[in-house]
Amino acid sequence: MLEFRQLVKTYPGKRALDHMSFSVPAGEVFGFLGPNGAGKTTAMRSIFGLVELDSGEVLYQQKAIGPAERQRFGYMPEERGLYPKMTVLDHLVYLARLHEVPAAEAKRRALALVEKLEISGGPSAKIESLSLGNSQRAQVAAALIHQPEVLVLDEPFSSLDPLSIDIVKGMLEDYALQGATVLFSSHQLELVEDFCRSVAIANQGRIVLSGRVDSLTESERLLVVNVREDPAGNYLEGVNGISRVGSDGGGQRIEVQDEGAARQVLEAAMKAGTVMRFDHVRRSLVEVFRQAVGAADGQQGGA
């Protein structure tokens, strides 16, 4: 398990981390979410000693992280840092050797990663010749080459097409199934919802919400109602205790205050015509995110 305990980091005029705390369990892919400037990158850099914290600590398996632990970690920063004049193969072998992987094994792993990630141009392609998407895949390979116990990736899916996303997702899922700790940040919330078991949402240097995705998106108050004769939902006018949150599959997406309001919606729908759909549905992770960040902003503004 990777643990962030009360991290504080202040820059001139800004507190990047404000007593940030959360835990990333082993054996699953964990999503780290938040708007720009929420502190995600600073927190991830602190794992590798690239940020000197004012206070707080990051622990791995309940122990302080030092050089020996970092040797077993993999990191993909948001700012890409591969050497442009090297070939993909030479670069991956070089990085593997830095982690004390024997030369023959390093080459075998590098060739396997190039093939699995389908890097265009193959192992002999120079880094500078790669497209943005293929450069991103090479960066993923660089983080994986030494088969780390902990894998930390900052926006790994940016610049990737849907097929490439599926390939990288599959590799990260395989690592997690083997017991690795996988933490990544992303603004692609639909992807995270489909991919991650658990998430933490940061805002203004703090964790404002965390937990399992299925628990965070569960809702007894969100309904989708479709009346064939009135798909626009005009029948809802005058029904108390509801708010409309959009359309969904030809029907209305409605949030109700309580079961009484839900019954009123059903009664009004049945009077209006043929009820094609009346379902309790989950909130999307996008809705959860907006509510969590909006609520945190409101509290901050009122402080």
TAVEN-V776902 format. One line per field, one symbol per residue. phi: phi as a letter, one per 40 degrees, with the letter a starting at -180 (. if undefined). psi: psi as a letter, one per 40 degrees, with the letter a starting at -180 (. if undefined). burial: + if it has 9 or more other ideal C-beta (glycine too) atoms within 8 Angstrom, else -. Layout:
# TAVEN-V776902
phi->???
psi->???
burial->???
This chain:
# TAVEN-V776902
phi->.bbbbfcbabbdgaccbbfcaabbccgacbcbbicdgchcccccccdbgcbcccagabbbfgbccbdccccbbbbbccccbccccccdcccccdcccccgcddccccccccccdcccfccggccccdccccdccccccccdcccdcfccbbbbbfcccgccdccdcccdccccccccchccbbabaccccccccbbcbabbbafgbcbaaicccccccacbbbbbbbdcaccgccccgccgbacbhbafgbbcbbbcaccccccccccccccicccaabcbcccccccccccccccccccccc
psi->ihhhhfhhhhihehhdhgfhhiihiieihhhhiiiheeeddddddddeeehhidiiihihffiihadddddeiihhidhifihdeiidddddddddddefhiddddddddddddddefhheadehideeiiddddddddddddedegidhhhhhfeeiehiddddddddddddddddeeihhhiiiegdddddddidiihhihfeihehiaiddddehheehihhhhdegdefdeehehifihheaihfeahhhhidaddddddddddddddahhdhgihiiiiddddddddddddddddde.
burial->+++++++++-----++++++++-++--+++++++---+++++++++++----+--+-+++----+---++-+++++-----+---++++-+++++++-+-+---+++-+++-++--+-+-+-+-+++--+--++++++++++++++-+-++++++++--+---++-+++-+++-++---+++++++--+++++-++-++++++++++++---+--++-+--++++++--++-+-++--+-++-+---+--++++++----++-+++-++--+--+-++--+-+++++++--++-+++------
